[in-house]
Amino acid sequence: MKVDPVYGQGMKKLAVELQYETELKVSDLATLRKEADEVWEVFRFEVERASEKTAIVSAVEKRPPGIVTRSEGYNFVFEKRADGRWHCLDDK
């Protein structure tokens, strides 16, 4: 697991990202979202303490053993609304 800032053009800080490795497949998005929500509930406190308005929970499939490997990932982006509530951009 690692936490890093995410920068955009001109080195403008866009968000803070928590990347973690999952045993789940990215293709099982419904189950992955439940896991990411659990991660978010813990990570949210750190994000709020840092006064961030945007955060990313990035799930990366566990890499298979081998010299050349490839793994898939999925990013869940959370934004803090004007009313102070957090919203995942995947939600309608």
Secondary structure, DSSP 8 states (H G I E B T S, - for coil): -EEEEEE-GGG-EEEEEEEEEESS-TT-HHHHHHHHHHHHHHHHHHHHHTT-SEEEEEEEE---SSSS----EEEEEEEE-TTS-EEETT--
